[in-house]
Amino acid sequence: MKVKRMSNLKFVICAVAGMMVFSSANNQVQAAGWGTITGQIVFEGDAPSLEMNVKKGDKNAKDAAVCAKEGVPNESLVVDSETNGVAHIFIYMTKSKKIHPDLKKSKKKELLFDQVGCKFVPHTLVARTDQVVKVISSDNCSH
């Protein structure tokens, strides 16, 4: 079912089921029991070629020994060349009064947010309220 189309992005949600309310325009659907929502955000057409944030070997770059060693790609739009799937997308669902027992507490209590080669790794991160985000820099310079 095509849900919404904006610019060159196509939003698709498949297999809507579960104990949640999904609202689109004036429609509301409520399913009984637990379920799964799956889908993919797909870029239509050819993804643009983005300039590097820092080019490999650029001696004028800030912290060039680290940042220009491999270069720093522009990751403001990441599109998989095989599937045209768009990376770093977050889908937000409003809070439900019922939460599956397996999801009430996070299995992983600490998440790592690192800076490696002048890039954030992972590029995007979602944390829950019962998780701690440890922010570090593996780069041998202060940014």
Residue frames as qw, qx, qy, qz and C-alpha x, y, z in Angstrom:
[[0.000, 0.892, 0.453, 0.000, 0.00, 0.00, 0.00],
 [0.395, 0.378, -0.023, 0.837, 1.53, 3.35, -1.00],
 [0.323, -0.667, -0.523, 0.422, 1.22, 5.66, 1.95],
 [0.004, 0.940, 0.056, -0.337, 2.76, 8.97, 0.93],
 [0.727, 0.327, 0.198, 0.571, 4.97, 10.40, -1.78],
 [0.148, -0.947, 0.012, 0.284, 7.20, 13.41, -1.28],
 [0.068, 0.790, -0.515, -0.325, 9.72, 14.65, -3.82],
 [0.557, 0.418, -0.690, -0.197, 11.82, 11.70, -4.97],
 [0.112, -0.204, 0.904, -0.359, 11.08, 9.48, -1.98],
 [0.655, -0.185, -0.520, -0.516, 8.52, 6.71, -2.05],
 [0.327, -0.304, 0.698, -0.560, 7.12, 5.60, 1.29],
 [0.691, -0.033, -0.621, -0.369, 5.89, 2.03, 1.41],
 [0.403, -0.316, 0.702, -0.495, 4.51, 0.13, 4.37],
 [0.616, 0.050, -0.715, -0.326, 3.81, -3.58, 4.04],
 [0.593, -0.215, -0.765, 0.126, 2.19, -6.12, 6.34],
 [0.219, -0.429, 0.301, -0.823, 0.48, -3.85, 8.84],
 [0.730, -0.382, -0.549, -0.138, -0.51, -5.89, 11.87],
 [0.420, 0.060, -0.592, 0.685, -0.19, -5.63, 15.62],
 [0.301, -0.732, -0.567, 0.228, -1.63, -4.04, 18.71],
 [0.251, -0.305, 0.024, 0.918, -1.26, -0.45, 17.54],
 [0.371, 0.802, 0.398, -0.245, -3.19, 2.26, 15.82],
 [0.422, -0.029, 0.431, 0.797, -1.98, 3.43, 12.39],
 [0.264, 0.798, 0.390, -0.377, -3.52, 6.65, 11.19],
 [0.327, -0.007, 0.498, 0.803, -3.24, 8.01, 7.67],
 [0.190, -0.313, -0.360, -0.858, -5.36, 10.99, 6.62],
 [0.578, -0.293, 0.165, -0.744, -8.76, 10.20, 8.15],
 [0.854, -0.022, -0.489, -0.177, -8.32, 6.43, 8.36],
 [0.344, -0.552, 0.675, -0.347, -7.60, 4.44, 11.51],
 [0.818, 0.082, -0.546, -0.161, -6.83, 0.75, 11.56],
 [0.435, -0.545, 0.614, -0.370, -6.56, -1.29, 14.72],
 [0.694, 0.175, -0.685, -0.135, -5.39, -4.88, 14.64],
 [0.811, -0.512, 0.116, -0.258, -5.81, -7.50, 17.34],
 [0.945, -0.154, 0.076, 0.278, -2.78, -9.24, 18.86],
 [0.348, -0.694, 0.369, 0.511, 0.90, -8.59, 18.20],
 [0.767, 0.579, 0.244, 0.127, 2.35, -8.13, 14.76],
 [0.555, -0.290, 0.293, 0.722, 5.08, -6.63, 12.63],
 [0.402, 0.884, 0.085, -0.224, 5.38, -3.67, 10.34],
 [0.636, -0.183, 0.439, 0.608, 7.95, -3.91, 7.57],
 [0.442, 0.871, 0.209, -0.042, 8.78, -1.64, 4.70],
 [0.641, -0.083, 0.212, 0.733, 11.46, 0.22, 2.84],
 [0.140, 0.878, 0.032, -0.457, 12.03, 3.85, 1.94],
 [0.710, 0.209, 0.479, 0.472, 13.05, 3.84, -1.73],
 [0.022, -0.615, 0.192, 0.765, 14.65, 6.60, -3.79],
 [0.697, 0.586, 0.412, -0.018, 13.07, 6.93, -7.24],
 [0.490, 0.853, -0.144, 0.102, 15.48, 7.50, -10.12],
 [0.731, 0.261, -0.339, 0.531, 19.23, 7.88, -9.91],
 [0.531, -0.756, -0.203, 0.325, 20.61, 9.03, -6.58],
 [0.235, 0.947, -0.173, 0.135, 22.65, 12.20, -6.80],
 [0.783, 0.115, -0.292, 0.536, 26.43, 11.98, -6.55],
 [0.359, -0.930, -0.074, -0.012, 27.43, 13.95, -3.47],
 [0.374, 0.713, -0.437, 0.401, 30.77, 15.70, -3.08],
 [0.695, -0.169, -0.552, 0.428, 33.03, 14.39, -0.35],
 [0.377, -0.917, -0.127, 0.011, 33.03, 16.41, 2.89],
 [0.282, -0.778, 0.504, 0.247, 36.81, 15.94, 2.96],
 [0.809, 0.506, -0.282, -0.098, 38.74, 14.60, -0.03],
 [0.925, -0.233, 0.076, 0.290, 41.37, 11.93, 0.49],
 [0.692, 0.096, 0.073, 0.711, 44.81, 13.53, 0.72],
 [0.042, 0.874, 0.177, 0.451, 43.53, 17.11, 1.18],
 [0.573, -0.008, -0.405, 0.713, 46.40, 18.67, 3.12],
 [0.079, -0.327, 0.068, -0.939, 44.32, 21.82, 3.80],
 [0.622, -0.488, -0.512, -0.336, 41.60, 19.90, 5.65],
 [0.420, -0.649, 0.400, -0.492, 41.25, 20.41, 9.37],
 [0.693, -0.337, 0.623, -0.136, 42.96, 17.51, 11.15],
 [0.629, 0.550, -0.415, -0.359, 44.22, 16.37, 7.73],
 [0.069, 0.396, -0.912, 0.077, 46.33, 13.52, 9.13],
 [0.326, 0.156, 0.868, -0.340, 43.12, 11.87, 10.33],
 [0.523, 0.559, 0.371, -0.525, 40.29, 13.31, 8.24],
 [0.526, 0.681, -0.323, -0.395, 42.03, 13.30, 4.86],
 [0.327, -0.366, 0.866, 0.092, 43.70, 9.93, 5.36],
 [0.293, 0.258, 0.904, 0.175, 40.75, 8.11, 3.75],
 [0.175, -0.240, -0.359, -0.885, 38.48, 11.08, 3.07],
 [0.216, 0.275, 0.707, -0.615, 35.11, 11.78, 4.64],
 [0.017, 0.356, 0.755, 0.551, 32.06, 11.03, 2.50],
 [0.368, -0.087, 0.093, -0.921, 28.94, 13.16, 2.53],
 [0.103, -0.198, -0.974, 0.037, 26.36, 10.87, 4.14],
 [0.327, 0.178, 0.262, -0.890, 23.43, 13.31, 4.12],
 [0.830, 0.254, 0.010, -0.496, 21.77, 10.95, 1.63],
 [0.183, -0.355, 0.908, 0.124, 22.83, 7.29, 1.47],
 [0.816, 0.281, 0.003, -0.505, 21.13, 5.18, -1.20],
 [0.658, -0.187, 0.716, 0.140, 21.89, 1.48, -1.76],
 [0.195, 0.450, -0.557, -0.670, 22.93, 1.07, -5.39],
 [0.049, -0.053, -0.972, -0.224, 21.22, -2.34, -5.76],
 [0.058, -0.543, -0.831, 0.106, 17.85, -1.71, -4.10],
 [0.015, 0.554, 0.162, 0.817, 17.62, 2.12, -4.07],
 [0.566, -0.663, -0.479, 0.107, 16.82, 1.78, -0.36],
 [0.056, 0.787, -0.195, 0.583, 17.54, 4.93, 1.63],
 [0.618, -0.135, -0.606, 0.481, 19.65, 4.53, 4.77],
 [0.200, -0.080, -0.419, 0.882, 19.36, 6.42, 8.07],
 [0.393, -0.383, -0.361, -0.754, 15.56, 6.69, 8.06],
 [0.026, 0.072, 0.806, -0.587, 13.54, 6.69, 11.27],
 [0.408, -0.433, -0.576, -0.560, 9.85, 5.83, 11.50],
 [0.088, -0.116, 0.611, -0.778, 8.11, 7.04, 14.64],
 [0.422, -0.448, -0.723, -0.314, 4.99, 5.42, 16.04],
 [0.369, -0.595, 0.177, -0.692, 3.01, 7.09, 18.78],
 [0.079, -0.265, 0.859, -0.430, 3.19, 5.46, 22.16],
 [0.629, -0.242, -0.628, -0.389, 0.94, 2.48, 22.65],
 [0.592, -0.548, 0.305, -0.506, -0.60, 1.61, 25.98],
 [0.957, -0.146, 0.249, -0.029, 0.36, -2.03, 25.43],
 [0.191, 0.741, -0.635, -0.107, 3.98, -3.03, 24.88],
 [0.899, 0.108, -0.424, -0.033, 5.08, -6.55, 23.98],
 [0.757, -0.644, 0.097, 0.056, 6.71, -8.07, 27.12],
 [0.838, 0.037, 0.136, 0.528, 9.97, -8.72, 25.22],
 [0.376, 0.573, 0.122, 0.718, 10.26, -5.01, 24.38],
 [0.403, -0.881, -0.236, -0.071, 9.54, -3.42, 27.76],
 [0.464, -0.776, 0.310, 0.294, 13.26, -3.27, 28.62],
 [0.518, 0.740, -0.415, -0.115, 16.16, -2.90, 26.21],
 [0.979, -0.067, -0.060, 0.181, 18.41, -5.95, 25.92],
 [0.629, 0.247, -0.123, 0.726, 21.46, -3.75, 25.29],
 [0.338, -0.828, -0.340, 0.293, 21.85, -1.19, 28.10],
 [0.245, -0.713, 0.224, 0.617, 24.79, 0.75, 26.61],
 [0.692, 0.662, 0.242, 0.157, 25.14, 2.03, 23.04],
 [0.546, -0.385, 0.232, 0.707, 28.40, 3.24, 21.53],
 [0.409, 0.895, 0.176, 0.033, 28.58, 6.38, 19.42],
 [0.684, -0.341, 0.254, 0.593, 32.10, 6.78, 18.04],
 [0.362, 0.886, -0.152, -0.246, 34.00, 9.10, 15.75],
 [0.752, -0.163, 0.516, 0.376, 36.30, 7.18, 13.41],
 [0.441, 0.165, 0.499, 0.728, 38.13, 8.84, 10.54],
 [0.099, 0.147, 0.036, -0.984, 36.14, 12.04, 11.17],
 [0.496, -0.222, -0.573, -0.614, 32.85, 10.18, 10.64],
 [0.562, -0.262, 0.484, -0.617, 30.22, 9.29, 13.19],
 [0.493, 0.082, -0.847, -0.179, 29.87, 5.52, 13.61],
 [0.378, 0.485, 0.727, 0.305, 27.08, 4.66, 13.45],
 [0.109, 0.284, 0.261, 0.916, 25.99, 7.60, 11.30],
 [0.500, -0.426, -0.095, -0.748, 22.59, 7.60, 13.02],
 [0.249, -0.003, -0.887, 0.389, 21.52, 6.13, 16.33],
 [0.564, -0.512, -0.262, -0.593, 18.25, 5.55, 18.14],
 [0.213, 0.119, -0.800, 0.547, 18.35, 5.20, 21.91],
 [0.499, -0.592, -0.573, -0.268, 15.58, 4.27, 24.29],
 [0.310, -0.799, 0.153, -0.493, 15.03, 5.94, 27.65],
 [0.848, -0.490, 0.198, -0.026, 16.48, 2.95, 29.53],
 [0.862, 0.233, 0.034, 0.448, 19.73, 3.03, 27.53],
 [0.325, -0.807, 0.174, 0.462, 22.96, 4.97, 28.02],
 [0.702, 0.681, -0.001, 0.208, 24.83, 6.35, 25.00],
 [0.634, -0.537, 0.214, 0.513, 28.61, 6.28, 25.43],
 [0.484, 0.874, -0.002, 0.048, 30.12, 8.94, 23.15],
 [0.671, -0.474, 0.331, 0.464, 33.80, 8.46, 22.29],
 [0.488, 0.815, -0.251, -0.188, 36.31, 9.45, 19.62],
 [0.918, -0.099, 0.261, 0.283, 38.68, 6.80, 18.29],
 [0.529, 0.762, -0.035, 0.372, 40.44, 9.47, 16.23],
 [0.697, -0.260, -0.182, 0.642, 43.90, 10.52, 17.38],
 [0.154, 0.245, 0.033, 0.957, 43.00, 14.21, 17.46],
 [0.085, 0.493, 0.619, -0.605, 40.53, 16.48, 19.20],
 [0.141, 0.474, 0.618, 0.612, 37.69, 17.60, 16.97]]
